[in-house]
Amino acid sequence: MQKLTVALLCVGGLVLAGCGGEDKPAGPARPRVALVMKSLANEFFKTMEDGARAHQQAHAGQYELICNGIKDEQDVQKQMDIVEQMIAQKVGAIVIAPVDSNALVPVCKKAMDAGIVVVNIDNKLDDAVLAEKKVKIPFVGPDNRKGARLAGEYLAKKLQAGDEVALVEGEPNAENGLQRKLGFEDAMKAGGMKIVSSQSGYWETENATKIVGGMITQHPKLKAILCANDSMALGAVSALKSAGRLDSVLVVGFDNISAVQQLMKEGRVLCTVDQHADQIAVNGILYALDILAGKAAPADMETPVDLITPEPLK
């Protein structure tokens, strides 16, 4: 696996909406890149959109960008439909953050069979399904297990061996959710913590609020909750606040959205993980452009991931 260390900008927009630059044509050779994302209701993906828009506008003569997003982060069929539409429009490349690591593989293969370059970002497509379909799609993104482990190790320093903790997982069929769960488990087991509950919040704040409400009722000795994204960390904080447990249960997130940054300043969230949302899609876009230009052969590229805490890291 190659490692990408250059800091770049990042990601994309709404369903079938142009991301800027289309009013400045640069000739017929300018490739069209379709960015297919998850829900922009999640601040993480809105940050990606802003980064991609800014990059395309600064390089309008190099490529056109078609940005696509879904309203519901669990709407697998809608995302598949968007890819089908991009195939019909005969774009040059598709850069996709799949909602489901398994279900999106066949339609991505269909795009490649149509001569379209496909680059996978954010959530890795399943290796076994890719092998079954006999297709290789490069993944440009962070090591999610590593990021979650960093957050879990930081939390472990605040706890004692034997303390009870709970996990709020992401979408069950999303590889990044699985990897984050594994990273949290790595750190908790190494620190001697007891994982008493692990449930999926499907990336959503409201789901996490309900789940965590049940967790703290069922496990009154709970000392910490590790959430696979910051949206669910917001839900955890809401549930703890309602139960009067904010001061006794630590919360860990993942994504470094602004709302969680504020909660860290207030002491309501212990830490989060920054996978640099403003960079991920642009990393994928630039790699797709290199493949189109014959400057790169498809291969996975690892992007940075960093632990974020209220105090400067030493």
C-alpha positions as CSV (number, residue, x, y, z in Angstrom):
1,M,0.0,0.0,0.0
2,Q,1.3,3.4,-0.9
3,K,1.0,6.2,1.6
4,L,-0.2,9.6,0.6
5,T,1.3,12.3,2.8
6,V,0.7,15.5,0.8
7,A,-2.0,17.8,2.3
8,L,-4.7,18.4,-0.3
9,L,-8.1,19.9,-0.3
10,C,-11.3,17.9,-0.7
11,V,-15.0,16.8,-1.6
12,G,-18.3,17.3,-3.1
13,G,-22.2,18.3,-3.4
14,L,-25.8,17.4,-3.9
15,V,-27.6,15.0,-6.2
16,L,-26.7,15.7,-9.8
17,A,-25.6,19.3,-9.0
18,G,-22.5,20.8,-10.6
19,C,-19.8,21.9,-8.2
20,G,-18.7,25.0,-10.0
21,G,-16.4,25.7,-12.9
22,E,-18.8,24.4,-15.6
23,D,-19.4,28.0,-16.8
24,K,-15.7,28.2,-17.8
25,P,-15.2,25.6,-20.5
26,A,-11.7,24.7,-21.2
27,G,-12.2,22.6,-24.4
28,P,-13.4,19.1,-25.2
29,A,-10.4,17.4,-23.6
30,R,-11.4,18.4,-20.1
31,P,-12.4,15.2,-18.2
32,R,-15.6,15.0,-16.2
33,V,-15.3,13.5,-12.7
34,A,-18.4,12.4,-10.8
35,L,-18.2,12.5,-7.0
36,V,-20.7,10.1,-5.5
37,M,-21.1,10.6,-1.7
38,K,-23.2,9.8,1.3
39,S,-25.6,12.2,3.1
40,L,-24.6,15.8,3.2
41,A,-26.8,16.2,6.3
42,N,-23.7,14.8,8.0
43,E,-21.2,17.7,8.6
44,F,-18.3,15.5,7.7
45,F,-19.5,15.1,4.1
46,K,-20.4,18.8,3.9
47,T,-16.8,19.6,4.8
48,M,-15.7,17.2,2.0
49,E,-18.1,19.0,-0.4
50,D,-16.6,22.4,0.4
51,G,-13.0,21.1,-0.1
52,A,-13.8,19.6,-3.5
53,R,-15.7,22.6,-4.7
54,A,-12.8,24.9,-3.8
55,H,-10.3,22.6,-5.5
56,Q,-12.3,22.4,-8.7
57,Q,-12.9,26.1,-8.9
58,A,-9.1,26.7,-8.5
59,H,-8.4,24.2,-11.3
60,A,-11.5,24.7,-13.5
61,G,-9.4,24.3,-16.7
62,Q,-8.3,20.8,-15.7
63,Y,-11.6,19.0,-15.1
64,E,-15.3,19.3,-14.6
65,L,-16.9,18.0,-11.4
66,I,-20.4,16.6,-11.0
67,C,-21.3,16.2,-7.3
68,N,-23.9,13.7,-6.1
69,G,-25.2,13.0,-2.6
70,I,-28.0,11.0,-1.0
71,K,-30.4,12.3,1.7
72,D,-30.4,9.2,3.8
73,E,-27.0,7.7,4.6
74,Q,-28.6,4.2,4.5
75,D,-30.2,4.6,1.1
76,V,-28.1,2.0,-0.8
77,Q,-30.5,1.9,-3.8
78,K,-30.4,5.6,-4.3
79,Q,-26.6,5.6,-4.4
80,M,-26.6,2.8,-6.9
81,D,-29.1,4.7,-9.1
82,I,-26.7,7.7,-9.1
83,V,-23.8,5.6,-10.3
84,E,-26.1,4.2,-13.0
85,Q,-26.9,7.8,-14.1
86,M,-23.2,8.7,-14.2
87,I,-22.6,5.6,-16.4
88,A,-25.3,6.8,-18.7
89,Q,-23.8,10.3,-18.8
90,K,-20.4,8.7,-19.8
91,V,-18.3,10.5,-17.3
92,G,-14.6,9.9,-17.3
93,A,-14.2,8.9,-13.7
94,I,-16.3,8.2,-10.6
95,V,-15.0,8.9,-7.1
96,I,-17.2,7.1,-4.7
97,A,-17.7,7.0,-0.9
98,P,-20.0,3.9,-0.8
99,V,-22.8,3.6,1.7
100,D,-22.4,-0.2,1.7
101,S,-19.1,-1.9,1.2
102,N,-20.7,-5.0,-0.5
103,A,-23.7,-3.7,-2.5
104,L,-22.0,-1.0,-4.4
105,V,-19.3,-3.4,-5.9
106,P,-21.4,-4.7,-8.9
107,V,-22.5,-1.2,-10.1
108,C,-18.9,0.0,-9.8
109,K,-17.8,-2.9,-11.9
110,K,-20.4,-2.0,-14.4
111,A,-18.9,1.5,-14.6
112,M,-15.4,0.1,-15.1
113,D,-16.7,-2.3,-17.8
114,A,-18.0,0.9,-19.5
115,G,-14.5,2.3,-19.6
116,I,-15.0,4.6,-16.6
117,V,-12.2,5.0,-14.0
118,V,-13.5,4.2,-10.5
119,V,-11.7,5.3,-7.3
120,N,-13.0,4.3,-3.9
121,I,-12.8,6.9,-1.0
122,D,-13.8,7.1,2.7
123,N,-15.4,3.7,3.1
124,K,-13.5,0.8,1.6
125,L,-15.3,-1.7,-0.7
126,D,-15.1,-5.3,0.6
127,D,-12.1,-7.2,-0.6
128,A,-13.9,-10.5,-0.8
129,V,-16.7,-9.1,-2.9
130,L,-14.2,-7.4,-5.2
131,A,-12.3,-10.7,-5.6
132,E,-15.6,-12.5,-6.3
133,K,-16.4,-10.0,-9.0
134,K,-12.8,-10.1,-10.3
135,V,-12.4,-6.4,-10.1
136,K,-9.7,-4.2,-8.6
137,I,-10.8,-0.7,-7.4
138,P,-8.2,1.5,-5.7
139,F,-9.0,2.8,-2.2
140,V,-7.8,6.2,-1.3
141,G,-8.4,6.9,2.4
142,P,-7.3,6.5,6.0
143,D,-6.6,3.5,8.1
144,N,-9.8,3.6,10.2
145,R,-8.7,0.8,12.6
146,K,-5.6,2.8,13.4
147,G,-7.6,6.0,14.0
148,A,-10.0,4.3,16.3
149,R,-7.2,2.6,18.2
150,L,-5.5,6.0,18.8
151,A,-8.7,7.3,20.3
152,G,-9.3,4.2,22.4
153,E,-5.7,4.3,23.7
154,Y,-6.2,7.9,24.7
155,L,-9.4,6.9,26.6
156,A,-7.7,4.0,28.2
157,K,-5.3,6.4,30.0
158,K,-8.3,7.9,31.7
159,L,-9.8,4.6,32.9
160,Q,-8.9,1.7,35.2
161,A,-8.5,-1.9,34.2
162,G,-11.9,-3.6,34.6
163,D,-13.9,-0.4,33.9
164,E,-17.1,-1.0,31.8
165,V,-17.3,0.7,28.4
166,A,-19.7,0.5,25.4
167,L,-19.4,0.9,21.7
168,V,-21.8,2.6,19.3
169,E,-21.0,1.1,15.9
170,G,-21.6,2.5,12.4
171,E,-23.5,0.8,9.5
172,P,-23.0,-3.0,9.8
173,N,-22.2,-3.3,6.1
174,A,-19.7,-0.4,6.0
175,E,-16.1,-1.5,6.1
176,N,-15.0,1.8,7.8
177,G,-17.5,1.1,10.6
178,L,-16.2,-2.4,11.1
179,Q,-12.6,-1.2,11.2
180,R,-13.4,1.5,13.7
181,K,-15.1,-1.1,15.9
182,L,-12.0,-3.3,15.7
183,G,-9.7,-0.4,16.6
184,F,-11.8,0.5,19.6
185,E,-11.8,-3.2,20.7
186,D,-8.0,-3.4,20.2
187,A,-7.4,-0.5,22.6
188,M,-10.0,-1.6,25.2
189,K,-8.8,-5.1,25.4
190,A,-5.2,-3.9,25.6
191,G,-6.1,-1.6,28.5
192,G,-8.1,-4.3,30.3
193,M,-11.5,-2.5,29.9
194,K,-14.7,-4.6,29.8
195,I,-16.9,-4.0,26.8
196,V,-20.4,-4.6,28.1
197,S,-22.4,-3.5,25.1
198,S,-21.8,-2.9,21.3
199,Q,-24.7,-1.8,19.1
200,S,-25.1,-0.1,15.7
201,G,-26.3,3.5,15.6
202,Y,-26.2,3.5,11.8
203,W,-24.1,6.7,11.8
204,E,-27.2,8.7,13.0
205,T,-27.5,11.1,16.0
206,E,-31.1,10.1,16.8
207,N,-30.3,6.4,16.7
208,A,-27.3,6.9,19.0
209,T,-29.4,8.9,21.5
210,K,-31.9,6.1,21.9
211,I,-29.2,3.4,22.0
212,V,-27.0,5.2,24.6
213,G,-30.1,5.9,26.7
214,G,-30.7,2.1,27.0
215,M,-27.0,1.4,27.6
216,I,-26.7,3.7,30.6
217,T,-29.9,2.3,32.1
218,Q,-28.8,-1.3,31.6
219,H,-25.2,-0.7,32.7
220,P,-25.2,1.9,35.6
221,K,-21.4,1.4,36.1
222,L,-20.6,2.4,32.5
223,K,-17.5,4.7,32.4
224,A,-17.2,5.4,28.7
225,I,-18.9,5.3,25.3
226,L,-16.9,5.0,22.1
227,C,-18.7,6.2,19.0
228,A,-17.8,5.3,15.4
229,N,-18.5,8.8,14.2
230,D,-19.1,12.3,15.7
231,S,-22.8,12.4,14.7
232,M,-23.4,9.5,17.1
233,A,-21.1,11.1,19.7
234,L,-23.6,14.0,19.7
235,G,-26.4,11.5,20.3
236,A,-24.4,10.0,23.2
237,V,-23.9,13.4,24.8
238,S,-27.6,14.1,24.5
239,A,-28.6,10.9,26.2
240,L,-26.0,11.4,29.0
241,K,-27.2,14.9,29.5
242,S,-30.8,13.7,29.8
243,A,-29.8,11.1,32.3
244,G,-27.6,13.4,34.4
245,R,-24.5,11.3,33.6
246,L,-22.4,13.8,31.6
247,D,-19.9,14.1,34.4
248,S,-19.5,10.4,35.0
249,V,-19.3,8.9,31.5
250,L,-16.6,9.8,28.9
251,V,-17.4,10.0,25.2
252,V,-15.1,9.4,22.3
253,G,-16.0,10.3,18.7
254,F,-14.5,10.0,15.2
255,D,-14.5,12.7,12.4
256,N,-13.6,16.0,14.1
257,I,-16.7,17.9,13.2
258,S,-17.1,21.5,14.5
259,A,-19.9,20.5,17.0
260,V,-17.7,18.0,18.6
261,Q,-14.7,20.4,18.7
262,Q,-16.9,22.7,20.8
263,L,-18.0,19.8,23.1
264,M,-14.3,19.0,23.7
265,K,-13.7,22.5,24.8
266,E,-16.6,22.2,27.2
267,G,-15.3,18.9,28.5
268,R,-18.3,16.9,27.2
269,V,-16.3,14.8,24.6
270,L,-12.9,13.4,25.5
271,C,-11.4,13.1,22.0
272,T,-12.1,12.5,18.3
273,V,-10.2,11.5,15.2
274,D,-9.5,13.7,12.2
275,Q,-9.3,11.9,8.9
276,H,-9.2,15.3,7.1
277,A,-12.6,15.5,5.5
278,D,-11.5,18.5,3.4
279,Q,-8.8,16.3,1.7
280,I,-10.2,12.8,1.2
281,A,-12.3,13.4,-2.0
282,V,-9.7,15.7,-3.6
283,N,-7.1,13.0,-3.0
284,G,-9.4,10.6,-4.9
285,I,-10.2,13.1,-7.6
286,L,-6.5,13.8,-8.3
287,Y,-5.7,10.1,-8.3
288,A,-8.5,9.5,-10.8
289,L,-7.2,12.3,-13.0
290,D,-3.7,10.7,-12.9
291,I,-5.1,7.3,-13.9
292,L,-7.1,9.0,-16.8
293,A,-3.9,10.7,-18.0
294,G,-1.9,7.5,-17.8
295,K,0.3,8.8,-15.0
296,A,-0.7,6.2,-12.3
297,A,-1.7,2.6,-12.1
298,P,-4.6,1.7,-9.8
299,A,-3.3,1.0,-6.3
300,D,-4.5,1.7,-2.7
301,M,-3.2,4.9,-1.1
302,E,-3.3,5.5,2.6
303,T,-4.1,9.1,3.8
304,P,-3.4,10.6,7.2
305,V,-5.5,10.1,10.3
306,D,-4.8,12.1,13.6
307,L,-6.0,12.0,17.2
308,I,-7.6,15.3,18.3
309,T,-7.9,16.2,22.0
310,P,-8.6,19.4,23.9
311,E,-5.0,19.8,24.8
312,P,-2.1,19.9,22.4
313,L,-0.6,16.5,21.7
314,K,2.9,15.8,22.9
